[in-house]
Amino acid sequence: MGSTGGSTRSAPDAAGRVARQERTRREADGYAQEAAALRTGLVREIVAGGGLTDPAWRTAFEEVPRHLFVPYYYETGAPGEAGTAVAAPGTAAGAPGKAAASTGAGAAGTAAGAPGTAAASARAGAASTAAGAPGGGAAGAGEAGEAREAGAVRGMVGYTRLWRDDPHPLRRARWLAGAYADAPLATRVRDGELITSSSQPSLMARMLHALQVRDGDRVLEIGAGTGYNAALLAHRLGDAHVTTLDLDPEITEAARNHLAAAGFRPAVVTGDGARGCPLHAPYDRIIATCAVASIPSAWLGQCRPDALILTPLATGLIALRVAGARHAEGRFLAIPAYFVPLRGSGPPPQVPTHGLPSRPLLDDSFRFLLNVAAGHMEPVEALALWEHEGRPGRERYGVTVRGDRQWAWLDDPEGAYGWPLGPPGRLQPFPYR
C-alpha cells in the first residue's frame, strides 16, 4: 500500500499555497532564485542515490524551501568570530563517529556524521531553554530565545554559526549552500551544547517514502523541529491533514513561523510526544524523529486500524502496522538511523561490550543487535547468536506489541530469539521467549 504519487490538494488549497509562497518570496525572501537552483541540485543528488522515486515526494522536495526553516545553523570546523561557535555534541550510542546532542523529551535529534544516519530535531517530550538565532524568523518566544542563545554560544568552540543575515556575503553564501547540502544541520544550542538539528534530506526522503501515505491520510509527527518535515507532509497531504508536536513552546513557535513564511499552516501543538495528540486523532500515520526504547501506548490508541507507525528504535527504523489499540507488529527497515532519545523515557540503555573482540564491533549489523538486546543479553551470547544466524541485517528483525508486552525478535515474533523492550531487566540467556 504505497503513495499514489498524484496531486493531493484541492485546486483552491493548492492555488492558495502557491499565492502565499509567491508573496513570501517577493516580500521577505531575497534568496528565492538562488535557492531554487540549489534545491534542484539537492533533489538530483537524492534521486541519484535511489531516493524520491515517488513523484509526489519529489515535487515536495523541489518546491519546499528548506532555507526558510534553517535561518541559522552550526557548521563543524574552526570557530569564527567570538560568539559564533558552540561546543561539539556528544556521540550517539552504538554508532562510533555519529555525533549526537542531548535531547529534549520528545526529541531533539542531531545524530550526524555518516551518510544516511542523520537524526531530525524532535523535541516533543521535553522542556528546554534552547533558543533561536538572529535571523531565525521566529516572533515572540522565538525572539526571546535568540538573545539567550547569543549569550550561550560566546566563547564556545567546535562549531561555527552560519546565518541568513550575516553581514559578510561569503558567509551568507556558505549558509545558503549548506541549507541545500544533503547533510544534517545543527540548529539549536542550550548552555553552549548542541541539542537539535534538521535531518539529512536523503534520510528524510527515505522515511517519508516508508510512511506509505495515501491521499486523505491524517499524520501526526512527533517532534516539530524546524518545521521542514511538517512542510513536506503538508505539501503532500494538505495542511488540514498534518499535526506536528513538540513540548518546548519556543520550538513550536519558531516552527509555526517558519511554516507560515513558507506558506504552510498545519496544526503545530505544544505537548508531550509520548502522549501523542488526542485532539486531532485518529491518525492514519505517526512518524517520530526521536528514538524510543519502547512504543508509547498512547500512539497505538490514537491510530486507526491498519495505521502505520514509523519510529527510530535501537539505531534502526521500525515500521509497525497497527491492528488495534493494543496490538501492532512490523519489521525494521534495512537502513541505519541514529537519533537522540525521546526525553522522559530515560537514558538509552548502556550497550555493554565487555569480553568482545574488536572486529565484530566494527560491523554495523552486530552493533545493531547489541542495541536491540541491550540489558537483556550478555555480549558474548549476542556474538554467538550473530555468527550462528549468519550476521543478520536490520531487515530480519522486528517488533511486536501485544497488550502490555512488547518485544523485539529475529525472523519470527514467535521464534527462538526475542528480547523485551523497555527498561533493562535481568539479563536473559538466549534464546529468550
C-alpha positions as CSV (number, residue, x, y, z in Angstrom):
1,M,0.0,0.0,0.0
2,G,2.1,2.9,-1.3
3,S,1.7,6.5,-2.2
4,T,-0.4,7.3,-5.1
5,G,2.1,9.8,-6.5
6,G,-0.6,12.1,-7.6
7,S,-1.7,15.6,-6.7
8,T,-3.3,15.6,-3.3
9,R,-4.5,19.2,-2.6
10,S,-7.8,20.6,-3.8
11,A,-7.4,23.3,-6.5
12,P,-8.2,26.2,-4.2
13,D,-5.9,24.9,-1.5
14,A,-3.0,24.4,-4.0
15,A,-3.7,27.8,-5.6
16,G,-3.7,29.5,-2.2
17,R,-0.4,27.9,-1.2
18,V,1.3,29.0,-4.4
19,A,0.0,32.5,-3.9
20,R,1.2,32.6,-0.3
21,Q,4.6,31.3,-1.3
22,E,5.0,33.8,-4.1
23,R,4.0,36.7,-1.9
24,T,6.5,35.5,0.7
25,R,9.3,35.4,-1.9
26,R,8.5,38.8,-3.1
27,E,8.3,40.5,0.3
28,A,10.7,38.6,2.5
29,D,13.0,36.2,0.7
30,G,15.9,37.6,-1.2
31,Y,17.3,34.2,-1.8
32,A,14.4,32.6,-3.7
33,Q,16.1,32.4,-7.1
34,E,19.4,31.1,-5.9
35,A,17.7,28.7,-3.5
36,A,15.6,27.2,-6.3
37,A,18.7,26.3,-8.3
38,L,20.3,24.7,-5.2
39,R,17.1,22.8,-4.4
40,T,17.2,21.3,-7.9
41,G,20.7,20.1,-7.3
42,L,19.8,18.6,-3.9
43,V,16.9,16.7,-5.4
44,R,19.1,15.5,-8.3
45,E,21.6,14.2,-5.7
46,I,18.9,12.3,-3.7
47,V,17.5,10.8,-6.8
48,A,20.9,9.6,-7.9
49,G,21.2,7.9,-4.6
50,G,18.0,6.0,-5.2
51,G,15.6,8.2,-3.3
52,L,12.5,10.2,-4.2
53,T,11.1,7.6,-6.5
54,D,7.5,8.8,-5.7
55,P,6.8,11.8,-7.9
56,A,4.7,13.5,-5.2
57,W,7.6,13.5,-2.7
58,R,10.0,14.6,-5.4
59,T,7.8,17.6,-6.1
60,A,7.6,18.4,-2.4
61,F,11.4,18.4,-2.1
62,E,11.6,20.5,-5.3
63,E,9.1,23.1,-4.0
64,V,9.5,23.4,-0.2
65,P,12.3,25.9,0.5
66,R,14.5,24.4,3.2
67,H,16.4,27.6,3.8
68,L,13.3,29.3,5.3
69,F,13.4,26.6,8.0
70,V,17.1,26.9,8.9
71,P,17.8,30.7,9.0
72,Y,20.8,29.7,11.1
73,Y,22.8,26.6,11.8
74,Y,26.1,25.5,13.2
75,E,28.9,24.1,10.9
76,T,31.7,21.9,12.1
77,G,35.1,23.4,11.9
78,A,37.2,26.0,13.4
79,P,35.3,28.8,15.2
80,G,35.0,32.1,13.6
81,E,34.5,35.4,15.4
82,A,33.8,35.5,19.1
83,G,30.3,34.4,19.8
84,T,29.8,32.4,16.6
85,A,30.8,28.9,17.8
86,V,29.4,26.3,20.2
87,A,30.6,23.2,21.8
88,A,30.7,20.0,19.8
89,P,27.9,17.5,20.6
90,G,28.4,14.1,22.1
91,T,28.4,10.7,20.4
92,A,25.3,8.6,19.8
93,A,25.3,5.2,21.5
94,G,26.0,2.3,19.3
95,A,27.4,4.3,16.4
96,P,31.1,5.2,16.5
97,G,31.6,8.6,15.0
98,K,27.9,9.5,14.9
99,A,27.6,12.9,16.6
100,A,24.5,13.4,18.7
101,A,23.3,16.1,21.0
102,S,21.4,15.7,24.2
103,T,17.7,15.7,23.6
104,G,14.5,17.0,25.0
105,A,11.6,14.9,25.9
106,G,10.0,14.2,22.8
107,A,13.1,14.7,20.9
108,A,16.0,16.8,19.9
109,G,17.8,15.0,17.3
110,T,21.3,15.7,16.0
111,A,22.8,12.3,15.1
112,A,25.1,13.0,12.2
113,G,28.4,12.3,10.7
114,A,27.8,9.5,8.2
115,P,25.6,9.5,5.1
116,G,22.1,8.2,5.8
117,T,22.3,8.5,9.6
118,A,21.3,12.0,10.4
119,A,18.6,12.5,13.0
120,A,15.9,15.0,12.8
121,S,15.1,17.5,15.5
122,A,12.3,16.1,17.7
123,R,11.8,17.8,20.9
124,A,8.3,16.5,21.5
125,G,8.6,15.5,25.1
126,A,11.0,17.7,26.9
127,A,11.3,21.2,28.1
128,S,14.3,23.1,27.0
129,T,15.8,26.5,27.1
130,A,17.0,26.2,23.6
131,A,17.0,29.4,21.7
132,G,16.8,30.6,18.2
133,A,19.5,32.7,16.5
134,P,19.3,36.1,15.0
135,G,17.5,35.9,11.7
136,G,15.6,32.9,12.8
137,G,12.3,34.4,11.7
138,A,10.5,33.5,14.9
139,A,8.5,36.1,16.8
140,G,7.6,36.2,20.4
141,A,9.1,33.4,22.4
142,G,11.5,32.7,19.5
143,E,12.9,36.2,19.6
144,A,13.4,36.0,23.4
145,G,15.3,32.8,22.8
146,E,17.6,34.3,20.3
147,A,19.0,36.7,22.8
148,R,19.7,33.8,25.2
149,E,21.5,31.8,22.5
150,A,23.6,34.7,21.6
151,G,24.9,34.7,25.2
152,A,25.2,31.0,25.4
153,V,27.4,30.5,22.5
154,R,30.0,33.1,23.4
155,G,33.4,31.6,24.0
156,M,32.5,28.0,23.0
157,V,34.4,26.1,20.4
158,G,33.8,23.3,17.9
159,Y,31.1,24.7,15.6
160,T,30.7,27.9,13.7
161,R,27.4,29.6,13.3
162,L,26.2,30.5,9.8
163,W,23.1,32.6,9.4
164,R,20.9,34.3,6.8
165,D,21.6,37.9,7.9
166,D,25.4,37.6,8.4
167,P,26.9,40.9,7.2
168,H,29.6,39.1,5.3
169,P,28.4,38.0,1.8
170,L,30.7,35.0,1.6
171,R,29.4,33.6,4.9
172,R,25.8,34.2,3.7
173,A,26.6,32.2,0.5
174,R,28.0,29.4,2.7
175,W,24.8,29.4,4.8
176,L,22.6,29.1,1.7
177,A,24.7,26.4,0.1
178,G,24.8,24.5,3.4
179,A,21.0,24.7,3.7
180,Y,20.7,22.6,0.5
181,A,23.5,20.2,1.2
182,D,22.5,16.6,1.8
183,A,23.6,16.8,5.4
184,P,22.1,17.3,8.9
185,L,22.2,20.9,10.1
186,A,22.7,21.6,13.8
187,T,20.2,24.3,14.6
188,R,19.9,24.9,18.3
189,V,22.0,25.2,21.4
190,R,21.4,25.1,25.2
191,D,24.1,26.3,27.6
192,G,26.6,26.0,24.8
193,E,25.6,22.4,23.9
194,L,24.0,21.5,20.6
195,I,20.6,19.9,21.2
196,T,18.7,19.8,17.9
197,S,19.2,19.5,14.1
198,S,17.4,19.4,10.8
199,S,17.8,15.9,9.5
200,Q,19.8,14.9,6.4
201,P,17.3,15.3,3.5
202,S,18.0,12.0,1.9
203,L,17.2,10.2,5.2
204,M,14.0,12.3,5.5
205,A,13.1,11.3,1.9
206,R,13.5,7.6,2.8
207,M,11.5,7.9,5.9
208,L,8.6,9.7,4.2
209,H,8.6,7.1,1.4
210,A,8.5,4.4,4.0
211,L,5.5,6.1,5.7
212,Q,3.4,5.0,2.7
213,V,0.9,7.9,2.9
214,R,-2.2,7.9,0.8
215,D,-4.4,10.8,-0.2
216,G,-6.6,11.9,2.7
217,D,-4.3,10.3,5.4
218,R,-4.0,12.1,8.7
219,V,-0.4,12.2,10.0
220,L,1.0,13.0,13.4
221,E,4.7,14.0,13.6
222,I,6.4,13.6,16.9
223,G,9.0,16.3,17.1
224,A,8.3,19.6,15.3
225,G,12.0,20.6,14.9
226,T,12.4,23.4,12.4
227,G,9.0,22.6,10.8
228,Y,10.6,21.5,7.5
229,N,9.4,17.9,7.7
230,A,5.9,19.1,8.6
231,A,6.0,21.3,5.5
232,L,6.9,18.4,3.3
233,L,4.0,16.4,4.7
234,A,1.6,19.4,4.3
235,H,2.7,19.8,0.7
236,R,1.9,16.2,0.1
237,L,-1.3,15.9,2.1
238,G,-2.6,19.4,2.8
239,D,-2.4,21.5,5.9
240,A,-5.6,20.1,7.5
241,H,-4.2,16.5,7.5
242,V,-0.9,17.2,9.4
243,T,-0.2,17.7,13.1
244,T,3.3,18.3,14.4
245,L,4.0,18.1,18.1
246,D,6.8,19.4,20.4
247,L,7.0,20.1,24.2
248,D,9.1,23.2,24.0
249,P,6.9,26.3,23.2
250,E,9.9,28.1,21.8
251,I,10.4,25.2,19.3
252,T,6.8,25.2,18.3
253,E,6.6,29.0,18.0
254,A,9.6,29.0,15.7
255,A,8.4,26.1,13.7
256,R,5.0,27.7,13.3
257,N,6.6,30.9,12.0
258,H,8.9,29.0,9.6
259,L,5.9,27.2,8.2
260,A,3.9,30.3,7.8
261,A,6.8,32.0,6.0
262,A,6.8,29.1,3.5
263,G,3.0,29.2,3.1
264,F,2.0,26.3,5.2
265,R,-0.3,26.1,8.2
266,P,-0.6,22.6,9.6
267,A,-1.5,22.2,13.3
268,V,1.5,22.9,15.5
269,V,0.9,21.7,19.0
270,T,2.9,22.1,22.2
271,G,2.7,18.8,24.2
272,D,4.5,15.7,25.4
273,G,5.4,13.4,22.5
274,A,5.0,10.2,24.5
275,R,1.3,11.1,25.0
276,G,0.6,11.9,21.3
277,C,-2.0,14.4,20.4
278,P,-5.6,13.1,21.0
279,L,-7.0,16.5,19.9
280,H,-6.6,15.6,16.2
281,A,-6.8,11.8,16.4
282,P,-7.4,9.3,15.0
283,Y,-4.3,9.1,12.7
284,D,-3.5,7.0,9.7
285,R,0.2,7.5,10.2
286,I,2.6,8.5,13.0
287,I,6.2,9.4,12.3
288,A,8.7,10.1,15.1
289,T,12.1,11.8,14.8
290,C,13.4,10.7,18.2
291,A,14.4,7.2,19.4
292,V,12.2,5.3,21.8
293,A,13.1,2.4,24.0
294,S,9.5,1.0,23.6
295,I,6.4,2.1,21.8
296,P,4.2,4.6,23.8
297,S,0.8,3.0,24.3
298,A,-0.9,6.4,23.6
299,W,0.4,6.2,20.0
300,L,-1.5,3.0,19.3
301,G,-4.6,4.3,21.0
302,Q,-4.7,7.3,18.7
303,C,-4.3,5.3,15.5
304,R,-7.0,3.9,13.2
305,P,-6.9,0.2,12.4
306,D,-4.2,-0.6,9.8
307,A,-2.4,2.6,10.6
308,L,1.4,2.8,10.3
309,I,3.9,4.0,12.9
310,L,7.4,4.8,11.9
311,T,9.9,5.5,14.7
312,P,13.6,5.2,15.4
313,L,14.4,2.4,17.8
314,A,17.8,0.8,18.6
315,T,19.7,2.6,15.8
316,G,17.1,1.5,13.3
317,L,13.7,2.4,12.0
318,I,10.8,0.2,12.9
319,A,7.6,0.3,10.7
320,L,4.7,-1.0,12.8
321,R,1.3,-1.9,11.3
322,V,-1.4,-1.2,13.9
323,A,-4.0,-3.9,14.4
324,G,-5.8,-2.3,17.3
325,A,-5.3,-0.1,20.3
326,R,-3.1,-2.7,22.0
327,H,-1.6,-4.6,19.1
328,A,0.9,-3.7,16.4
329,E,3.7,-5.5,14.6
330,G,6.3,-4.8,12.0
331,R,9.9,-5.1,10.8
332,F,12.9,-2.8,10.8
333,L,13.9,-1.0,7.6
334,A,17.3,-2.0,6.2
335,I,18.9,1.4,6.7
336,P,20.6,2.6,9.8
337,A,19.3,5.7,11.6
338,Y,20.8,7.3,14.7
339,F,18.5,9.5,16.7
340,V,18.6,11.0,20.1
341,P,16.1,9.6,22.6
342,L,12.6,10.8,23.5
343,R,13.0,12.7,26.7
344,G,11.1,11.3,29.6
345,S,11.7,7.8,28.5
346,G,15.0,7.8,30.5
347,P,18.5,7.5,29.1
348,P,19.2,4.9,26.4
349,P,20.4,1.5,27.8
350,Q,24.1,1.1,28.1
351,V,25.5,-1.1,25.4
352,P,28.0,-3.5,27.0
353,T,30.9,-4.7,25.0
354,H,33.0,-6.5,27.7
355,G,34.6,-9.7,26.6
356,L,34.2,-9.0,22.9
357,P,36.9,-9.0,20.3
358,S,37.3,-5.7,18.4
359,R,36.5,-6.9,14.9
360,P,32.8,-7.6,15.3
361,L,32.3,-4.2,16.9
362,L,33.3,-2.6,13.6
363,D,30.3,-4.3,11.9
364,D,27.1,-2.2,11.9
365,S,24.8,-5.3,12.0
366,F,26.4,-6.6,15.2
367,R,26.2,-3.2,16.9
368,F,22.5,-3.1,16.0
369,L,22.0,-6.5,17.7
370,L,23.8,-5.2,20.8
371,N,21.4,-2.2,20.9
372,V,18.3,-4.3,20.3
373,A,19.2,-6.7,23.1
374,A,20.9,-4.2,25.4
375,G,20.2,-5.1,29.1
376,H,18.7,-8.5,28.2
377,M,21.6,-10.5,26.7
378,E,25.3,-10.8,27.5
379,P,27.6,-9.5,24.8
380,V,29.3,-12.9,24.2
381,E,25.9,-14.5,23.8
382,A,24.9,-11.8,21.3
383,L,28.1,-12.5,19.3
384,A,27.4,-16.2,19.3
385,L,23.8,-15.6,18.0
386,W,25.0,-13.1,15.4
387,E,27.6,-15.6,14.0
388,H,25.3,-18.6,14.2
389,E,22.5,-16.8,12.3
390,G,24.7,-15.5,9.5
391,R,25.2,-12.0,10.7
392,P,21.6,-10.8,10.1
393,G,20.9,-7.3,8.9
394,R,18.3,-5.0,10.4
395,E,15.5,-6.1,8.0
396,R,15.5,-9.6,9.7
397,Y,14.5,-8.0,13.0
398,G,11.0,-6.9,14.0
399,V,8.9,-5.7,17.0
400,T,5.6,-6.9,18.3
401,V,3.3,-5.0,20.7
402,R,0.6,-7.2,22.3
403,G,-1.3,-5.9,25.2
404,D,1.2,-4.9,28.0
405,R,4.0,-6.9,26.3
406,Q,6.5,-5.6,23.8
407,W,9.4,-7.4,22.4
408,A,11.9,-7.3,19.5
409,W,12.6,-10.5,17.6
410,L,14.8,-12.1,14.9
411,D,13.0,-13.6,11.9
412,D,9.8,-14.6,13.7
413,P,7.8,-13.0,16.5
414,E,7.2,-16.4,18.0
415,G,10.6,-17.8,17.0
416,A,13.7,-18.7,19.0
417,Y,15.1,-15.2,19.6
418,G,13.3,-12.4,21.3
419,W,14.1,-9.6,23.8
420,P,11.7,-7.5,25.8
421,L,11.5,-3.8,25.0
422,G,11.7,-1.1,27.7
423,P,14.0,-0.6,30.6
424,P,16.7,-3.2,31.0
425,G,15.8,-6.0,33.4
426,R,17.5,-9.2,34.5
427,L,19.9,-10.5,31.8
428,Q,18.3,-13.3,29.8
429,P,20.3,-16.1,28.4
430,F,19.5,-16.6,24.7
431,P,17.2,-17.8,23.3
432,Y,14.7,-15.5,25.1
433,R,11.0,-16.4,24.5
